[in-house]
Amino acid sequence: MTFFLKGFRAMIPITTGVIPFGAVMGTVAAEAHLSLFQSTSMNILVFAGAAQLAALELMTQNTTIAVVVATGLIINLRFLLYSAAMVPVLQHSRLPVKWISAYFMTDQTYAVMSAHQSILKTSSDSVRFYLGASTAMFLAWQLSVIGGFAFGNFAPASWALDYAVPVSFVALLIPTLRNKKYIVVALFSSAVSLLLSFLPFRLGLIATALLSIGLAVFLSRRRA
């Protein structure tokens, strides 16, 4: 099996948390009186669920374009950290591959690739795996948004599928905690993220990531 297919298959279980989120996005787009073409165009051009939802909410309140764009940028600041982590993987790739990889970057695809680093021996293997996972993620998101637009939020609230997203990330995280240092950083980031959850625009996530990276660097240098 090629690494592209391995990445595609690895992403499929994670889409159980993506599909209800996409259905909500499609429902909100329909309620905001966007056409199917406008909703699909936004999906393809932006491809960032949280930013899309925030942008739609602001646009329905007749907020200025500058505020809408700034809000989307702030929400997506976390991708700067993901991009920095992807540099070693993509540094020898061609420019079109780098562009495509940047476009496909999501929390889920980065997490899936990170969780499978043990089988990815080369940068080429990592890129193929990442693109396979990204393709599965892209298809799941686009189809679920279209489904939500056409049929409404088809996931009953009693299913509580909103928990599928954090649970899927926990399932990916646990196998990566290979030593005491990893566990300390994970516990630290969990505690800090709860303490900073009150910050607007999900800035607590960015602050938590930066503080956790700082702790990891400190622990690594101290051990060295």
C-alpha positions in Angstrom: 0.0 0.0 0.0 1.4 3.4 -0.9 1.9 6.1 1.7 -0.8 8.2 0.1 -3.4 5.5 0.7 -2.1 4.9 4.2 -2.6 8.6 5.0 -6.1 8.5 3.4 -7.1 5.4 5.5 -5.6 6.9 8.7 -7.8 10.0 8.3 -11.1 8.2 7.8 -11.8 7.5 11.5 -11.1 11.1 12.3 -13.7 12.3 9.9 -16.4 11.1 12.3 -15.8 14.3 14.2 -15.5 16.4 11.1 -18.8 15.4 9.4 -21.2 16.9 12.0 -19.1 20.0 12.2 -19.4 20.4 8.4 -23.1 19.8 8.6 -23.4 22.7 11.1 -21.3 24.9 8.7 -23.6 24.0 5.8 -26.7 24.7 7.9 -25.4 28.1 9.0 -24.5 29.0 5.4 -28.1 28.2 4.3 -29.6 30.2 7.2 -27.4 33.1 6.2 -29.0 33.0 2.7 -25.8 32.1 0.9 -26.3 30.2 -2.3 -24.9 26.7 -2.8 -22.3 28.2 -5.1 -21.3 30.9 -2.6 -21.1 28.3 0.2 -19.0 25.9 -1.9 -16.8 28.7 -3.1 -16.1 29.8 0.5 -15.3 26.2 1.4 -12.8 25.8 -1.4 -11.2 29.3 -1.0 -11.0 29.4 2.8 -11.1 25.7 3.9 -10.9 26.6 7.6 -14.0 25.6 9.6 -13.7 27.7 12.7 -12.8 30.8 10.7 -15.6 30.2 8.2 -18.2 30.0 11.0 -16.9 33.1 12.6 -16.8 35.0 9.3 -20.4 34.0 8.5 -21.6 35.1 11.9 -19.9 38.5 11.5 -21.2 38.9 8.0 -24.8 38.3 9.1 -24.3 41.2 11.5 -23.1 43.5 8.7 -19.6 43.7 10.1 -17.0 45.5 8.0 -14.8 43.3 5.8 -11.7 44.4 7.6 -13.0 43.0 10.9 -14.1 39.7 9.2 -10.7 39.2 7.7 -8.8 40.1 10.8 -10.9 37.7 12.9 -10.2 34.9 10.5 -6.5 35.6 10.6 -6.4 35.6 14.4 -8.4 32.3 14.6 -5.9 30.7 12.2 -2.7 31.9 13.8 -2.1 28.4 15.2 -1.2 27.3 11.6 2.0 29.3 11.9 3.1 26.7 14.4 2.1 23.8 12.2 3.8 25.4 9.3 7.1 25.8 11.2 6.9 22.1 12.2 6.4 21.1 8.6 9.5 22.9 7.3 11.8 19.8 7.8 9.3 17.7 5.9 8.8 20.0 2.9 12.1 21.8 2.6 13.2 19.7 -0.4 9.8 19.5 -2.0 8.9 21.4 -5.2 7.1 24.8 -4.8 3.7 23.5 -6.1 3.8 20.7 -3.4 4.6 23.3 -0.7 1.6 25.4 -1.9 -0.8 22.4 -1.9 0.4 21.3 1.5 -0.1 24.8 2.9 -3.6 24.9 1.5 -4.5 21.5 2.9 -3.2 22.2 6.4 -5.7 21.5 9.1 -5.5 20.4 12.8 -6.6 16.9 11.9 -4.1 16.3 9.0 -1.2 17.6 11.0 -2.2 15.5 14.1 -2.6 12.3 12.0 0.8 12.7 10.3 2.5 13.4 13.6 0.9 10.3 15.2 2.3 8.1 12.4 5.8 9.5 12.3 7.2 6.1 13.3 6.3 4.6 9.9 7.4 7.6 7.9 11.1 7.1 7.4 11.7 9.8 4.8 10.4 13.2 3.9 9.0 11.8 0.7 7.0 9.2 2.7 5.7 12.0 5.0 4.6 14.2 2.2 2.7 11.4 0.5 1.1 10.3 3.7 0.1 13.9 4.5 -1.4 14.5 1.1 -3.4 11.3 1.4 -4.7 12.3 4.8 -5.5 15.8 3.5 -7.5 14.4 0.5 -9.7 12.4 2.9 -10.1 15.4 5.1 -11.0 17.7 2.2 -13.6 15.3 0.8 -15.2 14.7 4.1 -15.5 18.5 4.8 -16.8 19.5 1.4 -19.4 16.7 1.3 -20.6 17.2 4.8 -21.0 21.0 4.3 -23.0 20.4 1.1 -25.1 17.8 3.0 -25.7 20.3 5.8 -26.6 23.0 3.3 -29.1 20.7 1.5 -30.6 18.8 4.5 -29.8 20.8 7.6 -27.8 19.5 10.5 -28.6 15.9 10.0 -26.7 14.7 13.2 -29.2 14.5 16.2 -28.1 16.5 19.2 -28.6 13.4 21.3 -25.6 11.8 19.6 -23.3 14.5 21.1 -21.0 14.1 18.2 -19.3 17.4 19.1 -17.2 15.3 21.5 -15.8 13.3 18.6 -13.4 16.0 17.6 -11.5 16.3 21.0 -11.7 12.5 21.6 -10.2 11.8 18.2 -7.3 14.1 19.0 -6.8 12.4 22.4 -6.6 9.1 20.6 -3.9 10.4 18.3 -2.0 12.1 21.2 -1.7 9.2 23.6 0.6 6.9 21.5 3.1 9.8 21.1 3.7 10.2 24.9 6.8 8.0 24.8 8.6 9.4 27.9 8.3 11.5 31.0 9.2 14.8 29.2 6.4 14.3 26.7 3.9 13.6 29.5 4.9 16.7 31.5 4.5 18.9 28.4 1.1 17.3 27.7 -0.2 17.8 31.2 1.2 21.4 31.3 -0.5 22.3 28.0 -3.8 20.8 29.2 -3.8 22.8 32.4 -2.8 26.1 30.7 -5.3 25.7 27.9 -8.1 25.4 30.6 -6.8 28.5 32.5 -6.6 30.6 29.3 -9.9 29.4 27.7 -11.5 32.7 28.6 -9.4 34.6 26.0 -11.4 35.7 22.9 -10.7 34.5 19.3 -9.1 31.3 20.6 -6.0 33.2 21.6 -5.7 30.9 24.5 -4.8 28.1 22.1 -1.9 30.2 20.6 -0.7 31.2 24.1 -0.8 27.6 25.3 1.1 26.4 22.3 3.9 29.0 22.7 4.2 28.3 26.5 4.3 24.6 25.9 6.9 24.9 23.2 9.0 27.0 25.6 8.6 24.4 28.3 9.6 21.6 25.9 12.7 23.6 24.8 13.7 24.1 28.4 13.3 20.5 29.3 15.3 19.4 26.3 18.2 21.7 27.0 18.1 20.8 30.7 18.3 17.1 29.8 21.1 17.7 27.3 
